Amino acid sequence: GYAPGGRVYITPAYERVEILKGPNSVLYGLANPGGGINFISKRPKFTSETTATVTLGSFDEFQTLLDTTAPLDLFGGRTIAYRFVAATSTTGGDKDFEDSDYLVLAPSLTLRPLPGLELFGEYEYLEYDFTTVAPVPIVNGRYDLTNLGYGRD
């Protein structure tokens, strides 16, 4: 779920994830990154669907997911559809004092003003909290806070 720069990706709001492995300078010129990732968001549908799930797991894991989509009958026809995805998770972690929580809210709208024309808008709100207390190494009978035990300067 982590990306360069510290961005966290929580996947309930995505339909699929496409991964391009290996050098792809054909796509990006001289930059030549080692690969690319494309996150495809869930789109509103013009049929009504709702999914709700609750997951319980190890280490006090508790997750909920609500995914609902439907058309809106405005302006005398089905020209607008919405989708709303909400997900929460709480996990105690496998170590003492380690836990993580997240909340994702992802509303989106699709508008079809004319035949053959579709406009799509989306928003994603992510609140993420990862708490861990790392042990501080003890060197020569004292807490070593200089390099956290990874050697001396």
HELIX and SHEET records of a PDB file:
HELIX    1   1 PRO A    4  GLY A    6  5                                   3    
HELIX    2   2 THR A   11  ALA A   13  5                                   3    
HELIX    3   3 SER A   25  TYR A   28  1                                   4    
HELIX    4   4 GLY A   29  ALA A   31  5                                   3    
SHEET    1   A 2 TYR A  14  LYS A  21  0                                        
SHEET    2   A 2 GLY A  35  SER A  41 -1                                        
SHEET    1   B 5 GLU A  49  GLY A  57  0                                        
SHEET    2   B 5 GLU A  61  LEU A  74 -1                                        
SHEET    3   B 5 GLY A  77  THR A  91 -1                                        
SHEET    4   B 5 ASP A  99  LEU A 114 -1                                        
SHEET    5   B 5 LEU A 117  GLU A 122 -1                                        
SHEET    1   C 5 GLU A  49  GLY A  57  0                                        
SHEET    2   C 5 GLU A  61  LEU A  74 -1                                        
SHEET    3   C 5 GLY A  77  THR A  91 -1                                        
SHEET    4   C 5 ASP A  99  LEU A 114 -1                                        
SHEET    5   C 5 TYR A 125  THR A 131 -1                                        
SHEET    1   D 2 ILE A 138  VAL A 139  0                                        
SHEET    2   D 2 ARG A 142  TYR A 143 -1                                        
END                                                                             
